[in-house]
Amino acid sequence: MIQSLQPFKFWRKTLLQLTCFVSLTASAATAETSKDDSVLLFTYFRDNGQYGVCLAKSEDGETFTPLNDDKPIFTPPKWKGQNLVRDSSILYQDGLYHMVWTSSWKGRIFGYANSKDLVNWSTPQQITPFPASLPAEDQPDNIWAPEIQWDPLKKDFFILFSSTTPREKNDEDNSNNNGKKGSTYDNRVYLTRTKDFATYTTPKVIFDQDFASIDAVMRIDEATQRWVMVIKCSRDVNLPKMPGRNLWITYTGLDMNQIQWTPLEGPIAGNHSKMFSNPEPQKSMAEGQSLLRYKNKWLLLWDEPAGDEFQIATSPDLKNWTHNRKAQFPAKGKHGTLFLAPRSTVGWLK
């Protein structure tokens, strides 16, 4: 009798774990869109990021109106050689807005600050994710486009970013931006985790498919119960193998300890795709993408810095995309993040 109960106990335990797993992820995926008072916000910067980060709002996902008279809501800290605020990513979690950003084109840090209202900010912190104990060939030349996300399974934050290391750019795989060993950029997507923004795990490469890639953004797809990632292939547009300056999409399961990316789909925007604003190859380059589920559809936003600036597309299923050429954005803006926030917490709306 005892032996016959063992399979039942095993499957009962497994079912309970699965139910909890699905409940956690579903609640996290819908939290952004279920609150009646939520407002769609969008960060952006101008020029080289020397002025700081600006903020816009939208009530329909199509027209984005600047807040604070189109002036920065956060200005760069006076850090020597690291005094830019580019590529800002903001996430609202447990009563706080957490922001990370690119602080320079070169260097080994990114910035972090938090706020309760997007008006008053904590003292900015320099985050150095790569331990000094790593050998020189594994130290980053750059840390670009940090993207912050909450992991409902692990109940901590993870931050994606792209870096080039001497080891990667000097290997023999010819995955660099220009396809040549030793060229300046051969970025890979890294991930570091934190629970308290005081200590961080040693970064690990989470996506490496033998091509330089940047600007990764991840969201939970509730419909398929998995993470979806949109990534930019940053290789030159005319290379014979994996020509880039375009966006691709891939998926993995919800357990980030067991990442297994699905085959890449795309390109979905930019060069060699069906979605671009300008037919000239150098002007249809797509980058700085952001992804968000909003009002029962997906929004994919990207920047065409040499073309017609911000672009946006919608999809019901992450497969079929409609390029919305009528969308309106603040002029001359660059790379930012779409995010939802409780309207009552946004100081710029009061």
C-alpha positions in Angstrom: 0.0 0.0 0.0 2.8 2.4 0.9 4.6 1.7 -2.4 1.4 2.4 -4.4 1.0 5.8 -2.8 4.5 7.0 -3.8 3.6 7.9 -7.5 0.5 9.7 -6.3 2.5 11.8 -3.8 5.1 12.6 -6.5 2.6 13.8 -9.0 0.6 15.7 -6.4 3.8 17.5 -5.4 4.7 18.2 -9.0 1.2 19.5 -9.8 1.3 21.8 -6.8 4.7 23.2 -7.9 3.5 23.7 -11.4 0.3 25.5 -10.2 2.4 27.8 -8.1 4.8 28.4 -10.9 2.1 29.4 -13.3 0.4 31.5 -10.8 3.5 33.5 -10.0 4.4 34.2 -13.7 0.8 34.9 -14.7 0.4 37.4 -11.9 3.7 39.1 -12.8 2.8 39.2 -16.5 -0.6 40.7 -15.9 0.3 43.1 -13.1 1.4 45.8 -15.5 -1.8 45.8 -17.4 -4.5 45.0 -14.8 -4.4 48.2 -12.8 -7.1 50.6 -13.8 -5.0 53.6 -12.8 -1.9 52.5 -14.9 -0.4 54.9 -17.4 1.9 54.1 -20.3 5.2 56.0 -19.9 8.3 56.2 -22.1 11.8 57.4 -21.4 14.2 58.9 -24.0 17.2 61.1 -24.3 18.6 63.5 -26.9 21.9 64.1 -28.6 24.6 62.1 -26.7 22.8 61.8 -23.4 24.6 64.7 -21.8 21.4 66.4 -20.8 19.7 63.5 -19.0 16.6 61.4 -19.4 13.2 62.7 -20.5 9.7 61.2 -20.0 6.6 61.0 -22.1 3.1 59.5 -21.5 0.5 58.0 -23.8 -3.1 57.1 -23.3 -3.3 55.0 -26.5 0.1 53.6 -27.3 0.3 55.8 -30.4 0.7 59.4 -29.3 3.4 60.1 -26.8 3.3 63.5 -25.0 6.3 64.9 -23.2 6.1 65.6 -19.5 8.0 68.3 -17.5 7.8 70.6 -20.6 10.0 68.1 -22.4 12.9 68.8 -20.0 15.0 66.1 -18.3 13.5 64.5 -15.2 17.0 63.3 -14.2 20.3 64.8 -15.1 23.7 63.1 -15.3 25.8 62.7 -12.2 29.1 64.5 -12.3 31.2 61.3 -12.6 34.5 61.7 -14.3 34.4 60.2 -17.7 31.0 58.7 -17.0 28.7 61.7 -17.2 26.0 60.6 -19.7 22.5 59.2 -19.2 21.7 57.1 -22.2 19.5 54.1 -22.8 17.6 54.5 -19.5 15.5 51.6 -18.4 12.9 52.1 -15.6 10.9 49.5 -13.8 8.2 50.0 -11.1 8.3 47.3 -8.4 7.1 47.3 -4.7 6.5 51.1 -4.5 9.8 52.2 -6.1 10.9 53.1 -9.6 14.3 51.6 -10.3 16.4 53.1 -13.2 19.6 51.9 -14.8 21.4 53.7 -17.6 24.5 53.8 -19.8 26.9 56.3 -18.3 29.5 56.4 -21.1 30.5 54.8 -24.4 33.5 53.3 -22.7 34.1 52.0 -19.2 33.2 49.3 -16.8 30.1 50.7 -15.0 26.5 51.5 -15.4 24.3 53.9 -13.3 21.5 53.1 -10.9 19.0 55.3 -9.0 15.5 54.9 -7.6 12.5 57.2 -6.9 9.0 57.0 -5.4 7.6 59.5 -7.9 10.0 60.0 -10.8 10.6 63.5 -9.6 12.9 63.0 -6.5 15.7 60.6 -7.0 18.1 58.8 -4.7 21.8 59.5 -4.9 23.0 57.9 -8.1 25.3 54.8 -7.8 28.1 53.6 -10.0 27.6 49.8 -10.5 30.7 47.8 -11.5 29.3 44.4 -12.3 32.5 42.7 -13.4 34.8 41.8 -10.4 38.3 43.3 -10.4 39.6 39.8 -9.9 38.8 38.8 -13.5 41.7 38.7 -15.9 42.2 41.7 -18.2 41.0 39.9 -21.3 37.6 39.3 -19.6 37.1 42.9 -18.4 34.6 44.9 -20.5 35.5 47.7 -22.8 32.0 49.0 -22.5 28.7 48.4 -20.7 25.7 49.4 -22.9 22.0 49.7 -22.6 21.3 48.1 -19.2 17.7 46.8 -19.1 16.1 46.0 -15.7 13.5 43.4 -15.1 11.8 41.6 -12.2 12.0 37.8 -12.0 8.8 36.6 -10.3 10.2 33.1 -10.0 13.4 34.0 -8.2 11.9 37.2 -6.6 14.9 39.3 -7.5 15.9 41.7 -10.2 18.0 41.0 -13.3 19.8 43.5 -15.5 20.7 42.7 -19.1 23.5 44.7 -20.8 25.9 44.3 -23.7 29.7 44.4 -23.5 32.7 43.7 -25.6 35.7 42.0 -24.0 39.2 41.7 -25.4 38.9 37.9 -25.4 35.7 38.0 -27.5 36.8 40.6 -30.0 40.1 38.8 -30.7 38.9 35.3 -31.1 38.5 33.6 -34.4 34.7 33.5 -34.9 34.5 36.7 -37.0 31.3 37.7 -35.2 32.5 41.3 -34.8 30.4 44.2 -36.1 32.4 44.3 -39.3 33.1 40.6 -39.5 36.9 41.0 -38.8 38.9 39.8 -35.8 40.0 42.5 -33.5 37.6 45.2 -34.6 36.3 47.5 -31.9 32.9 45.9 -31.1 31.9 42.3 -30.7 29.3 42.7 -28.0 27.5 39.9 -26.1 24.5 40.0 -23.9 25.2 39.6 -20.2 23.0 39.2 -17.2 23.6 40.2 -13.5 21.2 39.7 -10.6 20.5 41.7 -7.5 18.0 41.6 -4.6 19.0 44.9 -2.9 21.0 47.0 -5.5 24.0 46.7 -3.1 25.4 43.4 -4.3 25.3 41.9 -7.7 26.1 38.5 -9.1 29.1 38.1 -11.5 27.7 38.7 -15.0 27.2 35.8 -17.3 26.7 35.7 -21.0 23.1 34.6 -21.6 22.9 34.9 -25.4 25.8 34.0 -27.8 24.9 32.8 -31.2 28.1 33.9 -32.9 27.1 37.4 -33.9 27.6 40.8 -32.1 24.3 41.7 -30.4 23.1 44.6 -28.2 20.0 46.3 -26.7 18.3 43.1 -25.4 14.9 43.5 -23.8 12.9 40.7 -22.1 9.3 40.3 -21.1 7.1 37.5 -19.9 4.6 36.2 -22.6 1.7 35.1 -20.5 0.0 33.3 -23.4 2.9 30.8 -23.8 4.3 31.1 -20.2 7.8 31.9 -21.3 10.2 34.8 -21.6 10.4 36.6 -24.9 13.5 38.5 -25.9 14.0 41.0 -28.7 17.6 41.6 -29.6 19.5 43.7 -32.1 22.1 42.1 -34.5 24.6 44.9 -34.7 26.7 43.5 -37.5 27.1 45.6 -40.7 24.2 45.5 -43.1 26.2 44.1 -46.1 28.0 41.1 -44.5 27.4 37.7 -46.2 26.8 35.9 -42.9 24.1 37.3 -40.5 23.9 40.8 -41.9 22.5 43.1 -39.2 21.3 46.4 -38.0 18.0 44.7 -37.4 15.8 43.1 -34.7 15.2 39.5 -33.9 13.0 37.6 -31.5 13.6 34.4 -29.5 12.1 32.7 -26.4 13.1 30.7 -23.4 11.4 29.1 -20.4 10.5 30.9 -17.2 13.3 29.3 -15.2 16.3 31.5 -16.0 18.6 28.9 -14.6 17.8 26.7 -17.5 18.0 29.1 -20.5 17.3 27.4 -23.9 16.7 29.9 -26.6 14.3 29.0 -29.4 15.6 29.5 -33.0 15.7 33.1 -33.9 12.7 34.6 -35.8 13.2 37.6 -38.0 14.5 40.0 -38.7 11.3 41.7 -37.6 12.4 45.3 -38.0 15.2 47.3 -39.6 17.5 46.2 -42.4 16.4 43.1 -44.4 12.9 43.1 -42.8 9.5 44.3 -43.7 9.3 47.1 -41.1 11.4 50.2 -41.6 10.8 53.9 -42.3 13.4 54.6 -45.0 14.5 52.4 -47.9 18.1 53.5 -47.7 20.0 50.7 -45.8 21.9 53.1 -43.6 18.7 54.9 -42.6 16.6 51.9 -41.8 18.9 50.6 -39.1 16.9 49.5 -36.1 18.1 49.7 -32.5 17.2 50.7 -28.9 14.1 48.5 -29.0 11.5 48.2 -26.2 8.7 45.7 -25.8 5.5 45.8 -23.7 2.1 44.2 -23.5 -0.4 47.0 -23.4 -4.2 46.9 -23.8 -4.3 43.3 -25.1 -1.6 43.8 -27.7 2.2 43.9 -27.9 4.0 47.2 -28.6 7.4 47.0 -30.2 9.2 50.3 -30.3 12.6 51.0 -31.9 14.8 53.8 -32.9 16.1 54.6 -36.4 18.7 57.1 -35.5 19.9 57.8 -39.1 16.4 57.7 -40.5 13.0 58.7 -39.2 13.7 58.3 -35.5 11.2 56.4 -33.3 9.0 53.7 -34.9 6.3 51.5 -33.3 4.5 48.3 -34.3 1.7 46.3 -32.7 1.0 42.5 -32.6 -1.6 40.3 -31.0 0.8 37.3 -30.8 4.4 38.4 -31.3 4.2 36.8 -34.8 2.2 39.2 -36.9 3.3 42.8 -36.7 1.6 46.0 -38.0 3.9 49.0 -38.4 2.1 52.1 -37.2 3.5 54.9 -39.2 1.1 57.5 -37.7 2.5 57.3 -34.2 3.8 60.5 -32.7 6.8 60.9 -30.4 8.9 63.8 -29.0 11.2 65.1 -31.6 14.8 64.1 -31.8 14.5 61.5 -29.0 16.6 58.4 -28.8 16.6 54.9 -27.2 14.3 54.5 -24.2 11.9 52.2 -22.4 8.2 51.6 -22.4 6.8 50.9 -19.0 3.5 51.0 -17.1 3.1 52.7 -13.8 0.4 53.5 -11.3 -0.9 56.9 -12.4 -1.1 58.1 -8.8 2.6 57.7 -8.2 3.8 59.8 -11.1 4.7 63.1 -9.7 4.8 64.8 -13.2 1.1 64.1 -13.6 0.0 65.9 -10.4 
